[in-house]
Amino acid sequence: MHNHWIVDLNFEEDESRTSCTASLSGFSAPGVRGIGIARRNPDDSPDSTIGEELAAARACSNLAHQLIDKAAAGIETRTHESTRLTF
């Protein structure tokens, strides 16, 4: 079996923060979304690249945690036993 998922990152920015939503698309991709936010210190000069990198990293981390939780729930449904997955 071959499957392919695509991670899509969408950004929104204002003067003080950058937010990112990470979502998956593709055949049988689970419907989960990760959210990440980066806030700029008012004393720092604006740099959208740094804000996007940090917000994207946080969104992807949040997405990964949701995928692990979803996998654990699937295991528990099949085994009827408590499961703890880590990464």
Distance bins in CASP14 RR format, pairs under 12 A and 6 or more apart:
PFRMAT RR
TARGET T0000
AUTHOR 0000-0000-0000
RMODE 2
METHOD distances of the structure
MODEL  1
1 27 0 0 0 0 0 1 0 0 0 0 0
1 28 0 0 0 0 1 0 0 0 0 0 0
2 27 0 0 0 0 1 0 0 0 0 0 0
2 28 0 0 0 0 0 1 0 0 0 0 0
3 24 0 0 0 0 0 1 0 0 0 0 0
3 25 0 0 0 0 0 1 0 0 0 0 0
3 26 1 0 0 1 0 0 0 0 0 0 0
3 27 1 0 0 1 0 0 0 0 0 0 0
3 28 1 0 0 1 0 0 0 0 0 0 0
3 29 0 0 0 0 1 0 0 0 0 0 0
3 30 0 0 0 0 0 1 0 0 0 0 0
4 24 0 0 0 0 0 1 0 0 0 0 0
4 25 0 0 0 0 1 0 0 0 0 0 0
4 26 1 0 0 1 0 0 0 0 0 0 0
4 27 1 0 0 1 0 0 0 0 0 0 0
4 28 0 0 0 0 1 0 0 0 0 0 0
4 29 0 0 0 0 1 0 0 0 0 0 0
5 22 0 0 0 0 0 1 0 0 0 0 0
5 23 0 0 0 0 0 1 0 0 0 0 0
5 24 1 0 1 0 0 0 0 0 0 0 0
5 25 1 0 0 1 0 0 0 0 0 0 0
5 26 1 0 1 0 0 0 0 0 0 0 0
5 27 0 0 0 0 1 0 0 0 0 0 0
5 28 0 0 0 0 1 0 0 0 0 0 0
5 29 1 0 1 0 0 0 0 0 0 0 0
5 30 0 0 0 0 1 0 0 0 0 0 0
5 31 0 0 0 0 0 1 0 0 0 0 0
5 32 0 0 0 0 0 1 0 0 0 0 0
5 63 0 0 0 0 0 1 0 0 0 0 0
5 67 0 0 0 0 0 1 0 0 0 0 0
6 22 0 0 0 0 0 1 0 0 0 0 0
6 23 0 0 0 0 1 0 0 0 0 0 0
6 24 1 0 0 1 0 0 0 0 0 0 0
6 25 1 0 1 0 0 0 0 0 0 0 0
6 26 1 0 0 1 0 0 0 0 0 0 0
6 27 0 0 0 0 0 1 0 0 0 0 0
6 29 1 0 0 1 0 0 0 0 0 0 0
7 20 0 0 0 0 0 1 0 0 0 0 0
7 21 0 0 0 0 0 1 0 0 0 0 0
7 22 1 0 1 0 0 0 0 0 0 0 0
7 23 1 0 0 1 0 0 0 0 0 0 0
7 24 1 0 0 1 0 0 0 0 0 0 0
7 25 0 0 0 0 1 0 0 0 0 0 0
7 26 0 0 0 0 0 1 0 0 0 0 0
7 29 0 0 0 0 1 0 0 0 0 0 0
7 32 0 0 0 0 0 1 0 0 0 0 0
7 33 0 0 0 0 0 1 0 0 0 0 0
7 34 0 0 0 0 1 0 0 0 0 0 0
7 56 0 0 0 0 1 0 0 0 0 0 0
7 59 0 0 0 0 1 0 0 0 0 0 0
7 60 1 0 0 1 0 0 0 0 0 0 0
7 63 1 0 0 1 0 0 0 0 0 0 0
7 64 0 0 0 0 0 1 0 0 0 0 0
7 67 0 0 0 0 0 1 0 0 0 0 0
8 20 0 0 0 0 0 1 0 0 0 0 0
8 21 0 0 0 0 1 0 0 0 0 0 0
8 22 1 0 0 1 0 0 0 0 0 0 0
8 23 1 0 1 0 0 0 0 0 0 0 0
8 24 1 0 0 1 0 0 0 0 0 0 0
8 25 1 0 0 1 0 0 0 0 0 0 0
8 26 0 0 0 0 0 1 0 0 0 0 0
8 29 0 0 0 0 0 1 0 0 0 0 0
8 31 0 0 0 0 0 1 0 0 0 0 0
8 33 0 0 0 0 1 0 0 0 0 0 0
8 34 0 0 0 0 0 1 0 0 0 0 0
8 56 0 0 0 0 0 1 0 0 0 0 0
8 59 0 0 0 0 0 1 0 0 0 0 0
8 60 0 0 0 0 0 1 0 0 0 0 0
8 63 0 0 0 0 0 1 0 0 0 0 0
9 18 0 0 0 0 0 1 0 0 0 0 0
9 19 0 0 0 0 0 1 0 0 0 0 0
9 20 1 0 1 0 0 0 0 0 0 0 0
9 21 1 0 0 1 0 0 0 0 0 0 0
9 22 1 0 1 0 0 0 0 0 0 0 0
9 23 0 0 0 0 1 0 0 0 0 0 0
9 24 0 0 0 0 0 1 0 0 0 0 0
9 25 0 0 0 0 0 1 0 0 0 0 0
9 33 0 0 0 0 0 1 0 0 0 0 0
9 34 0 0 0 0 1 0 0 0 0 0 0
9 35 0 0 0 0 0 1 0 0 0 0 0
9 36 0 0 0 0 1 0 0 0 0 0 0
9 52 0 0 0 0 1 0 0 0 0 0 0
9 53 0 0 0 0 0 1 0 0 0 0 0
9 55 0 0 0 0 1 0 0 0 0 0 0
9 56 1 0 1 0 0 0 0 0 0 0 0
9 57 0 0 0 0 0 1 0 0 0 0 0
9 58 0 0 0 0 0 1 0 0 0 0 0
9 59 1 0 0 1 0 0 0 0 0 0 0
9 60 1 0 0 1 0 0 0 0 0 0 0
9 62 0 0 0 0 0 1 0 0 0 0 0
9 63 0 0 0 0 1 0 0 0 0 0 0
10 18 0 0 0 0 0 1 0 0 0 0 0
10 19 0 0 0 0 1 0 0 0 0 0 0
10 20 1 0 0 1 0 0 0 0 0 0 0
10 21 1 0 1 0 0 0 0 0 0 0 0
10 22 0 0 0 0 1 0 0 0 0 0 0
10 23 1 0 0 1 0 0 0 0 0 0 0
10 25 0 0 0 0 0 1 0 0 0 0 0
10 33 0 0 0 0 1 0 0 0 0 0 0
10 34 0 0 0 0 0 1 0 0 0 0 0
10 35 0 0 0 0 0 1 0 0 0 0 0
10 36 0 0 0 0 0 1 0 0 0 0 0
10 52 0 0 0 0 0 1 0 0 0 0 0
10 55 0 0 0 0 0 1 0 0 0 0 0
10 56 0 0 0 0 1 0 0 0 0 0 0
10 59 0 0 0 0 1 0 0 0 0 0 0
11 17 0 0 0 0 0 1 0 0 0 0 0
11 18 1 0 0 1 0 0 0 0 0 0 0
11 19 1 0 0 1 0 0 0 0 0 0 0
11 20 1 0 1 0 0 0 0 0 0 0 0
11 21 0 0 0 0 1 0 0 0 0 0 0
11 22 0 0 0 0 0 1 0 0 0 0 0
11 35 0 0 0 0 0 1 0 0 0 0 0
11 36 0 0 0 0 1 0 0 0 0 0 0
11 37 0 0 0 0 0 1 0 0 0 0 0
11 38 0 0 0 0 1 0 0 0 0 0 0
11 48 0 0 0 0 1 0 0 0 0 0 0
11 49 0 0 0 0 0 1 0 0 0 0 0
11 51 0 0 0 0 1 0 0 0 0 0 0
11 52 1 0 1 0 0 0 0 0 0 0 0
11 53 0 0 0 0 0 1 0 0 0 0 0
11 54 0 0 0 0 0 1 0 0 0 0 0
11 55 1 0 0 1 0 0 0 0 0 0 0
11 56 1 0 0 1 0 0 0 0 0 0 0
11 58 0 0 0 0 0 1 0 0 0 0 0
11 59 0 0 0 0 1 0 0 0 0 0 0
12 18 1 0 0 1 0 0 0 0 0 0 0
12 19 1 0 1 0 0 0 0 0 0 0 0
12 20 1 0 0 1 0 0 0 0 0 0 0
12 21 0 0 0 0 1 0 0 0 0 0 0
12 35 0 0 0 0 0 1 0 0 0 0 0
12 36 0 0 0 0 0 1 0 0 0 0 0
12 37 0 0 0 0 1 0 0 0 0 0 0
12 38 0 0 0 0 0 1 0 0 0 0 0
12 48 0 0 0 0 0 1 0 0 0 0 0
12 51 0 0 0 0 0 1 0 0 0 0 0
12 52 0 0 0 0 0 1 0 0 0 0 0
12 55 0 0 0 0 1 0 0 0 0 0 0
12 59 0 0 0 0 0 1 0 0 0 0 0
13 19 1 0 0 1 0 0 0 0 0 0 0
13 20 0 0 0 0 1 0 0 0 0 0 0
13 37 0 0 0 0 0 1 0 0 0 0 0
13 38 0 0 0 0 1 0 0 0 0 0 0
13 39 0 0 0 0 0 1 0 0 0 0 0
13 40 0 0 0 0 1 0 0 0 0 0 0
13 46 0 0 0 0 1 0 0 0 0 0 0
13 47 0 0 0 0 0 1 0 0 0 0 0
13 48 1 0 0 1 0 0 0 0 0 0 0
13 49 0 0 0 0 0 1 0 0 0 0 0
13 50 0 0 0 0 0 1 0 0 0 0 0
13 51 1 0 0 1 0 0 0 0 0 0 0
13 52 1 0 0 1 0 0 0 0 0 0 0
13 54 0 0 0 0 0 1 0 0 0 0 0
13 55 0 0 0 0 1 0 0 0 0 0 0
14 37 0 0 0 0 0 1 0 0 0 0 0
14 38 0 0 0 0 0 1 0 0 0 0 0
14 39 0 0 0 0 0 1 0 0 0 0 0
14 40 0 0 0 0 1 0 0 0 0 0 0
14 46 0 0 0 0 0 1 0 0 0 0 0
14 48 0 0 0 0 0 1 0 0 0 0 0
14 51 0 0 0 0 0 1 0 0 0 0 0
15 39 0 0 0 0 0 1 0 0 0 0 0
15 40 1 0 0 1 0 0 0 0 0 0 0
15 42 0 0 0 0 1 0 0 0 0 0 0
15 44 0 0 0 0 0 1 0 0 0 0 0
15 45 0 0 0 0 0 1 0 0 0 0 0
15 46 1 0 0 1 0 0 0 0 0 0 0
15 48 0 0 0 0 0 1 0 0 0 0 0
16 37 0 0 0 0 0 1 0 0 0 0 0
16 38 0 0 0 0 1 0 0 0 0 0 0
16 39 1 0 0 1 0 0 0 0 0 0 0
16 40 1 0 1 0 0 0 0 0 0 0 0
16 41 0 0 0 0 1 0 0 0 0 0 0
16 42 1 0 0 1 0 0 0 0 0 0 0
16 43 0 0 0 0 0 1 0 0 0 0 0
16 44 0 0 0 0 0 1 0 0 0 0 0
16 46 0 0 0 0 1 0 0 0 0 0 0
16 51 0 0 0 0 0 1 0 0 0 0 0
17 36 0 0 0 0 0 1 0 0 0 0 0
17 37 1 0 1 0 0 0 0 0 0 0 0
17 38 1 0 0 1 0 0 0 0 0 0 0
17 39 1 0 1 0 0 0 0 0 0 0 0
17 40 1 0 0 1 0 0 0 0 0 0 0
17 41 0 0 0 0 0 1 0 0 0 0 0
17 42 0 0 0 0 0 1 0 0 0 0 0
17 46 0 0 0 0 0 1 0 0 0 0 0
17 48 0 0 0 0 0 1 0 0 0 0 0
17 51 0 0 0 0 1 0 0 0 0 0 0
17 52 0 0 0 0 0 1 0 0 0 0 0
17 54 0 0 0 0 0 1 0 0 0 0 0
17 55 0 0 0 0 1 0 0 0 0 0 0
17 58 0 0 0 0 0 1 0 0 0 0 0
18 35 0 0 0 0 0 1 0 0 0 0 0
18 36 0 0 0 0 1 0 0 0 0 0 0
18 37 1 0 0 1 0 0 0 0 0 0 0
18 38 1 0 1 0 0 0 0 0 0 0 0
18 39 0 0 0 0 1 0 0 0 0 0 0
18 40 1 0 0 1 0 0 0 0 0 0 0
18 46 0 0 0 0 0 1 0 0 0 0 0
18 47 0 0 0 0 1 0 0 0 0 0 0
18 48 1 0 0 1 0 0 0 0 0 0 0
18 49 0 0 0 0 1 0 0 0 0 0 0
18 50 0 0 0 0 1 0 0 0 0 0 0
18 51 1 0 1 0 0 0 0 0 0 0 0
18 52 1 0 1 0 0 0 0 0 0 0 0
18 53 0 0 0 0 1 0 0 0 0 0 0
18 54 1 0 0 1 0 0 0 0 0 0 0
18 55 1 0 1 0 0 0 0 0 0 0 0
18 56 0 0 0 0 1 0 0 0 0 0 0
18 57 0 0 0 0 0 1 0 0 0 0 0
18 58 0 0 0 0 1 0 0 0 0 0 0
18 59 0 0 0 0 0 1 0 0 0 0 0
19 33 0 0 0 0 0 1 0 0 0 0 0
19 34 0 0 0 0 0 1 0 0 0 0 0
19 35 1 0 0 1 0 0 0 0 0 0 0
19 36 1 0 0 1 0 0 0 0 0 0 0
19 37 1 0 1 0 0 0 0 0 0 0 0
19 38 1 0 0 1 0 0 0 0 0 0 0
19 39 0 0 0 0 1 0 0 0 0 0 0
19 51 0 0 0 0 1 0 0 0 0 0 0
19 52 0 0 0 0 1 0 0 0 0 0 0
19 54 0 0 0 0 0 1 0 0 0 0 0
19 55 1 0 1 0 0 0 0 0 0 0 0
19 56 0 0 0 0 0 1 0 0 0 0 0
19 58 0 0 0 0 1 0 0 0 0 0 0
19 59 0 0 0 0 1 0 0 0 0 0 0
19 62 0 0 0 0 0 1 0 0 0 0 0
20 33 0 0 0 0 0 1 0 0 0 0 0
20 34 0 0 0 0 1 0 0 0 0 0 0
20 35 1 0 0 1 0 0 0 0 0 0 0
20 36 1 0 1 0 0 0 0 0 0 0 0
20 37 1 0 0 1 0 0 0 0 0 0 0
20 38 0 0 0 0 1 0 0 0 0 0 0
20 48 0 0 0 0 0 1 0 0 0 0 0
20 51 0 0 0 0 1 0 0 0 0 0 0
20 52 1 0 0 1 0 0 0 0 0 0 0
20 53 0 0 0 0 1 0 0 0 0 0 0
20 54 0 0 0 0 1 0 0 0 0 0 0
20 55 1 1 0 0 0 0 0 0 0 0 0
20 56 1 0 1 0 0 0 0 0 0 0 0
20 57 0 0 0 0 1 0 0 0 0 0 0
20 58 1 0 0 1 0 0 0 0 0 0 0
20 59 1 0 1 0 0 0 0 0 0 0 0
20 60 0 0 0 0 1 0 0 0 0 0 0
20 61 0 0 0 0 0 1 0 0 0 0 0
20 62 0 0 0 0 1 0 0 0 0 0 0
20 63 0 0 0 0 0 1 0 0 0 0 0
21 32 0 0 0 0 0 1 0 0 0 0 0
21 33 1 0 1 0 0 0 0 0 0 0 0
21 34 1 0 0 1 0 0 0 0 0 0 0
21 35 1 0 1 0 0 0 0 0 0 0 0
21 36 1 0 0 1 0 0 0 0 0 0 0
21 37 0 0 0 0 0 1 0 0 0 0 0
21 55 0 0 0 0 1 0 0 0 0 0 0
21 56 0 0 0 0 1 0 0 0 0 0 0
21 58 0 0 0 0 0 1 0 0 0 0 0
21 59 1 0 0 1 0 0 0 0 0 0 0
21 60 0 0 0 0 0 1 0 0 0 0 0
21 62 0 0 0 0 1 0 0 0 0 0 0
21 63 0 0 0 0 1 0 0 0 0 0 0
22 29 0 0 0 0 0 1 0 0 0 0 0
22 31 0 0 0 0 0 1 0 0 0 0 0
22 32 0 0 0 0 1 0 0 0 0 0 0
22 33 1 0 0 1 0 0 0 0 0 0 0
22 34 1 0 1 0 0 0 0 0 0 0 0
22 35 1 0 0 1 0 0 0 0 0 0 0
22 36 1 0 0 1 0 0 0 0 0 0 0
22 55 0 0 0 0 1 0 0 0 0 0 0
22 56 1 0 0 1 0 0 0 0 0 0 0
22 57 0 0 0 0 1 0 0 0 0 0 0
22 58 0 0 0 0 1 0 0 0 0 0 0
22 59 1 1 0 0 0 0 0 0 0 0 0
22 60 1 0 1 0 0 0 0 0 0 0 0
22 61 0 0 0 0 1 0 0 0 0 0 0
22 62 1 0 0 1 0 0 0 0 0 0 0
22 63 1 0 1 0 0 0 0 0 0 0 0
22 64 0 0 0 0 1 0 0 0 0 0 0
22 65 0 0 0 0 0 1 0 0 0 0 0
22 66 0 0 0 0 1 0 0 0 0 0 0
22 67 0 0 0 0 0 1 0 0 0 0 0
23 29 0 0 0 0 1 0 0 0 0 0 0
23 30 0 0 0 0 0 1 0 0 0 0 0
23 31 1 0 0 1 0 0 0 0 0 0 0
23 32 1 0 0 1 0 0 0 0 0 0 0
23 33 1 0 1 0 0 0 0 0 0 0 0
23 34 1 0 0 1 0 0 0 0 0 0 0
23 35 0 0 0 0 0 1 0 0 0 0 0
23 59 0 0 0 0 1 0 0 0 0 0 0
23 60 0 0 0 0 0 1 0 0 0 0 0
23 62 0 0 0 0 0 1 0 0 0 0 0
23 63 1 0 0 1 0 0 0 0 0 0 0
23 66 0 0 0 0 0 1 0 0 0 0 0
23 67 0 0 0 0 0 1 0 0 0 0 0
24 30 1 0 0 1 0 0 0 0 0 0 0
24 31 1 0 0 1 0 0 0 0 0 0 0
24 32 1 0 0 1 0 0 0 0 0 0 0
24 33 0 0 0 0 1 0 0 0 0 0 0
24 34 0 0 0 0 1 0 0 0 0 0 0
24 59 0 0 0 0 0 1 0 0 0 0 0
24 60 0 0 0 0 0 1 0 0 0 0 0
24 63 1 0 0 1 0 0 0 0 0 0 0
24 64 0 0 0 0 0 1 0 0 0 0 0
24 66 0 0 0 0 1 0 0 0 0 0 0
24 67 0 0 0 0 1 0 0 0 0 0 0
24 70 0 0 0 0 0 1 0 0 0 0 0
25 31 0 0 0 0 1 0 0 0 0 0 0
25 32 0 0 0 0 0 1 0 0 0 0 0
25 33 0 0 0 0 0 1 0 0 0 0 0
29 63 0 0 0 0 0 1 0 0 0 0 0
29 67 0 0 0 0 0 1 0 0 0 0 0
29 70 0 0 0 0 0 1 0 0 0 0 0
30 63 0 0 0 0 1 0 0 0 0 0 0
30 66 0 0 0 0 1 0 0 0 0 0 0
30 67 1 0 0 1 0 0 0 0 0 0 0
30 68 0 0 0 0 0 1 0 0 0 0 0
30 69 0 0 0 0 0 1 0 0 0 0 0
30 70 1 0 1 0 0 0 0 0 0 0 0
30 71 0 0 0 0 1 0 0 0 0 0 0
30 73 0 0 0 0 0 1 0 0 0 0 0
30 74 0 0 0 0 0 1 0 0 0 0 0
31 63 0 0 0 0 0 1 0 0 0 0 0
31 66 0 0 0 0 1 0 0 0 0 0 0
31 67 0 0 0 0 1 0 0 0 0 0 0
31 70 0 0 0 0 1 0 0 0 0 0 0
32 59 0 0 0 0 0 1 0 0 0 0 0
32 60 0 0 0 0 0 1 0 0 0 0 0
32 62 0 0 0 0 1 0 0 0 0 0 0
32 63 1 0 0 1 0 0 0 0 0 0 0
32 64 0 0 0 0 1 0 0 0 0 0 0
32 65 0 0 0 0 1 0 0 0 0 0 0
32 66 1 0 1 0 0 0 0 0 0 0 0
32 67 1 0 0 1 0 0 0 0 0 0 0
32 68 0 0 0 0 0 1 0 0 0 0 0
32 69 0 0 0 0 1 0 0 0 0 0 0
32 70 1 0 0 1 0 0 0 0 0 0 0
32 71 0 0 0 0 0 1 0 0 0 0 0
32 73 0 0 0 0 0 1 0 0 0 0 0
33 59 0 0 0 0 1 0 0 0 0 0 0
33 60 0 0 0 0 0 1 0 0 0 0 0
33 62 0 0 0 0 1 0 0 0 0 0 0
33 63 1 0 0 1 0 0 0 0 0 0 0
33 65 0 0 0 0 0 1 0 0 0 0 0
33 66 1 0 0 1 0 0 0 0 0 0 0
33 67 0 0 0 0 0 1 0 0 0 0 0
33 70 0 0 0 0 0 1 0 0 0 0 0
34 55 0 0 0 0 0 1 0 0 0 0 0
34 56 0 0 0 0 0 1 0 0 0 0 0
34 57 0 0 0 0 0 1 0 0 0 0 0
34 58 0 0 0 0 1 0 0 0 0 0 0
34 59 1 0 1 0 0 0 0 0 0 0 0
34 60 1 0 0 1 0 0 0 0 0 0 0
34 61 0 0 0 0 1 0 0 0 0 0 0
34 62 1 0 1 0 0 0 0 0 0 0 0
34 63 1 0 1 0 0 0 0 0 0 0 0
34 64 0 0 0 0 1 0 0 0 0 0 0
34 65 0 0 0 0 1 0 0 0 0 0 0
34 66 1 0 0 1 0 0 0 0 0 0 0
34 67 0 0 0 0 1 0 0 0 0 0 0
34 69 0 0 0 0 0 1 0 0 0 0 0
35 55 0 0 0 0 1 0 0 0 0 0 0
35 56 0 0 0 0 0 1 0 0 0 0 0
35 58 1 0 0 1 0 0 0 0 0 0 0
35 59 1 0 1 0 0 0 0 0 0 0 0
35 60 0 0 0 0 0 1 0 0 0 0 0
35 61 0 0 0 0 0 1 0 0 0 0 0
35 62 1 0 1 0 0 0 0 0 0 0 0
35 63 0 0 0 0 1 0 0 0 0 0 0
35 65 0 0 0 0 0 1 0 0 0 0 0
35 66 0 0 0 0 1 0 0 0 0 0 0
36 51 0 0 0 0 0 1 0 0 0 0 0
36 52 0 0 0 0 0 1 0 0 0 0 0
36 53 0 0 0 0 0 1 0 0 0 0 0
36 54 0 0 0 0 1 0 0 0 0 0 0
36 55 1 0 1 0 0 0 0 0 0 0 0
36 56 1 0 0 1 0 0 0 0 0 0 0
36 57 0 0 0 0 1 0 0 0 0 0 0
36 58 1 1 0 0 0 0 0 0 0 0 0
36 59 1 0 1 0 0 0 0 0 0 0 0
36 60 0 0 0 0 1 0 0 0 0 0 0
36 61 0 0 0 0 1 0 0 0 0 0 0
36 62 1 0 0 1 0 0 0 0 0 0 0
36 63 0 0 0 0 1 0 0 0 0 0 0
36 65 0 0 0 0 0 1 0 0 0 0 0
37 51 0 0 0 0 1 0 0 0 0 0 0
37 52 0 0 0 0 0 1 0 0 0 0 0
37 54 0 0 0 0 1 0 0 0 0 0 0
37 55 1 0 1 0 0 0 0 0 0 0 0
37 56 0 0 0 0 0 1 0 0 0 0 0
37 57 0 0 0 0 0 1 0 0 0 0 0
37 58 1 0 0 1 0 0 0 0 0 0 0
37 59 0 0 0 0 1 0 0 0 0 0 0
37 61 0 0 0 0 0 1 0 0 0 0 0
37 62 0 0 0 0 1 0 0 0 0 0 0
38 44 0 0 0 0 0 1 0 0 0 0 0
38 46 0 0 0 0 0 1 0 0 0 0 0
38 47 0 0 0 0 0 1 0 0 0 0 0
38 48 0 0 0 0 0 1 0 0 0 0 0
38 49 0 0 0 0 0 1 0 0 0 0 0
38 50 1 0 0 1 0 0 0 0 0 0 0
38 51 1 0 1 0 0 0 0 0 0 0 0
38 52 1 0 0 1 0 0 0 0 0 0 0
38 53 0 0 0 0 1 0 0 0 0 0 0
38 54 1 1 0 0 0 0 0 0 0 0 0
38 55 1 0 1 0 0 0 0 0 0 0 0
38 56 0 0 0 0 1 0 0 0 0 0 0
38 57 0 0 0 0 1 0 0 0 0 0 0
38 58 1 0 0 1 0 0 0 0 0 0 0
38 59 0 0 0 0 1 0 0 0 0 0 0
39 50 0 0 0 0 0 1 0 0 0 0 0
39 51 0 0 0 0 1 0 0 0 0 0 0
39 54 0 0 0 0 1 0 0 0 0 0 0
39 55 0 0 0 0 1 0 0 0 0 0 0
39 58 0 0 0 0 0 1 0 0 0 0 0
40 46 1 0 0 1 0 0 0 0 0 0 0
40 47 1 0 0 1 0 0 0 0 0 0 0
40 48 0 0 0 0 1 0 0 0 0 0 0
40 49 0 0 0 0 0 1 0 0 0 0 0
40 50 0 0 0 0 1 0 0 0 0 0 0
40 51 1 0 0 1 0 0 0 0 0 0 0
40 52 0 0 0 0 0 1 0 0 0 0 0
40 54 0 0 0 0 1 0 0 0 0 0 0
40 55 0 0 0 0 0 1 0 0 0 0 0
41 47 0 0 0 0 0 1 0 0 0 0 0
41 50 0 0 0 0 0 1 0 0 0 0 0
41 51 0 0 0 0 0 1 0 0 0 0 0
44 50 0 0 0 0 1 0 0 0 0 0 0
44 51 0 0 0 0 0 1 0 0 0 0 0
46 52 0 0 0 0 0 1 0 0 0 0 0
47 53 0 0 0 0 1 0 0 0 0 0 0
47 54 0 0 0 0 0 1 0 0 0 0 0
48 54 0 0 0 0 0 1 0 0 0 0 0
48 55 0 0 0 0 0 1 0 0 0 0 0
48 56 0 0 0 0 0 1 0 0 0 0 0
49 55 0 0 0 0 0 1 0 0 0 0 0
49 56 0 0 0 0 0 1 0 0 0 0 0
50 56 0 0 0 0 0 1 0 0 0 0 0
50 57 0 0 0 0 0 1 0 0 0 0 0
51 57 0 0 0 0 1 0 0 0 0 0 0
51 58 0 0 0 0 1 0 0 0 0 0 0
51 59 0 0 0 0 0 1 0 0 0 0 0
52 58 0 0 0 0 0 1 0 0 0 0 0
52 59 0 0 0 0 0 1 0 0 0 0 0
53 59 0 0 0 0 0 1 0 0 0 0 0
53 60 0 0 0 0 0 1 0 0 0 0 0
54 60 0 0 0 0 0 1 0 0 0 0 0
54 61 0 0 0 0 0 1 0 0 0 0 0
55 61 0 0 0 0 0 1 0 0 0 0 0
55 62 0 0 0 0 0 1 0 0 0 0 0
56 62 0 0 0 0 0 1 0 0 0 0 0
56 63 0 0 0 0 0 1 0 0 0 0 0
57 63 0 0 0 0 0 1 0 0 0 0 0
57 64 0 0 0 0 0 1 0 0 0 0 0
58 64 0 0 0 0 0 1 0 0 0 0 0
58 65 0 0 0 0 0 1 0 0 0 0 0
59 65 0 0 0 0 0 1 0 0 0 0 0
59 66 0 0 0 0 0 1 0 0 0 0 0
60 66 0 0 0 0 0 1 0 0 0 0 0
60 67 0 0 0 0 0 1 0 0 0 0 0
61 67 0 0 0 0 0 1 0 0 0 0 0
61 68 0 0 0 0 0 1 0 0 0 0 0
61 87 0 0 0 0 0 1 0 0 0 0 0
62 68 0 0 0 0 0 1 0 0 0 0 0
62 69 0 0 0 0 0 1 0 0 0 0 0
63 69 0 0 0 0 0 1 0 0 0 0 0
63 70 0 0 0 0 0 1 0 0 0 0 0
64 70 0 0 0 0 0 1 0 0 0 0 0
64 71 0 0 0 0 0 1 0 0 0 0 0
64 85 0 0 0 0 0 1 0 0 0 0 0
64 86 0 0 0 0 0 1 0 0 0 0 0
64 87 1 0 0 1 0 0 0 0 0 0 0
65 71 0 0 0 0 0 1 0 0 0 0 0
65 72 0 0 0 0 0 1 0 0 0 0 0
65 85 0 0 0 0 0 1 0 0 0 0 0
65 86 0 0 0 0 0 1 0 0 0 0 0
65 87 0 0 0 0 1 0 0 0 0 0 0
66 72 0 0 0 0 0 1 0 0 0 0 0
66 73 0 0 0 0 0 1 0 0 0 0 0
66 85 0 0 0 0 0 1 0 0 0 0 0
66 87 0 0 0 0 0 1 0 0 0 0 0
67 73 0 0 0 0 0 1 0 0 0 0 0
67 74 0 0 0 0 0 1 0 0 0 0 0
67 85 0 0 0 0 1 0 0 0 0 0 0
67 87 0 0 0 0 1 0 0 0 0 0 0
68 74 0 0 0 0 0 1 0 0 0 0 0
68 75 0 0 0 0 0 1 0 0 0 0 0
68 83 0 0 0 0 0 1 0 0 0 0 0
68 84 0 0 0 0 1 0 0 0 0 0 0
68 85 1 0 1 0 0 0 0 0 0 0 0
68 86 1 0 0 1 0 0 0 0 0 0 0
68 87 1 0 0 1 0 0 0 0 0 0 0
69 75 0 0 0 0 0 1 0 0 0 0 0
69 76 0 0 0 0 0 1 0 0 0 0 0
69 83 0 0 0 0 0 1 0 0 0 0 0
69 84 0 0 0 0 0 1 0 0 0 0 0
69 85 0 0 0 0 1 0 0 0 0 0 0
69 86 0 0 0 0 0 1 0 0 0 0 0
69 87 0 0 0 0 0 1 0 0 0 0 0
70 76 0 0 0 0 0 1 0 0 0 0 0
70 77 0 0 0 0 0 1 0 0 0 0 0
70 83 0 0 0 0 0 1 0 0 0 0 0
70 85 0 0 0 0 1 0 0 0 0 0 0
71 77 0 0 0 0 0 1 0 0 0 0 0
71 78 0 0 0 0 0 1 0 0 0 0 0
71 83 0 0 0 0 1 0 0 0 0 0 0
71 84 0 0 0 0 0 1 0 0 0 0 0
71 85 1 0 0 1 0 0 0 0 0 0 0
71 86 0 0 0 0 0 1 0 0 0 0 0
71 87 0 0 0 0 0 1 0 0 0 0 0
72 78 0 0 0 0 0 1 0 0 0 0 0
72 79 0 0 0 0 0 1 0 0 0 0 0
72 81 0 0 0 0 0 1 0 0 0 0 0
72 82 0 0 0 0 1 0 0 0 0 0 0
72 83 1 0 1 0 0 0 0 0 0 0 0
72 84 1 0 0 1 0 0 0 0 0 0 0
72 85 1 0 1 0 0 0 0 0 0 0 0
72 86 0 0 0 0 1 0 0 0 0 0 0
72 87 0 0 0 0 0 1 0 0 0 0 0
73 79 0 0 0 0 0 1 0 0 0 0 0
73 82 0 0 0 0 0 1 0 0 0 0 0
73 83 0 0 0 0 1 0 0 0 0 0 0
73 84 0 0 0 0 0 1 0 0 0 0 0
73 85 0 0 0 0 1 0 0 0 0 0 0
74 80 0 0 0 0 0 1 0 0 0 0 0
74 81 0 0 0 0 0 1 0 0 0 0 0
74 83 0 0 0 0 1 0 0 0 0 0 0
74 85 0 0 0 0 0 1 0 0 0 0 0
75 81 0 0 0 0 1 0 0 0 0 0 0
75 82 0 0 0 0 1 0 0 0 0 0 0
75 83 1 0 1 0 0 0 0 0 0 0 0
75 84 0 0 0 0 1 0 0 0 0 0 0
75 85 1 0 0 1 0 0 0 0 0 0 0
76 82 1 0 0 1 0 0 0 0 0 0 0
76 83 1 0 1 0 0 0 0 0 0 0 0
76 84 0 0 0 0 1 0 0 0 0 0 0
76 85 0 0 0 0 0 1 0 0 0 0 0
77 83 0 0 0 0 1 0 0 0 0 0 0
END
